């Protein structure tokens, strides 16, 4: 069985891309969209409760040797607790 991915540290509010790297919080998103870099800025996700393990891949980011489509391979789904 594949190992579970760590909960993301930040999420880009513009495109939804996530990062587990705390160094990238408050920095410009690195995701490329249609050949151009996203203009969003990674926002820290302050609570573990803002995330739930993807039920399709059980937080592994993979389904049968392929990237999970439900969570885009992130393993976690953002659900803000507001």
HUSULSUL-V569506 format. One record per run of one state. SS is the DSSP state (2 for helix, 1 for strand, 0 for the rest). FROM is the first residue (numbers start at 0). LEN is the number of residues. Records with the same first field share a line. If there is no record, write none. Layout:
# HUSULSUL-V569506
SS=FROM-LEN, FROM-LEN
This chain:
# HUSULSUL-V569506
0=0-9, 12-5, 19-2, 24-3, 28-3, 33-2, 37-3, 44-3, 53-8, 63-2, 67-8, 78-4
1=9-3, 17-2, 27-1, 31-2, 35-2, 40-4, 50-3, 61-2, 65-2, 75-3
2=21-3, 47-3
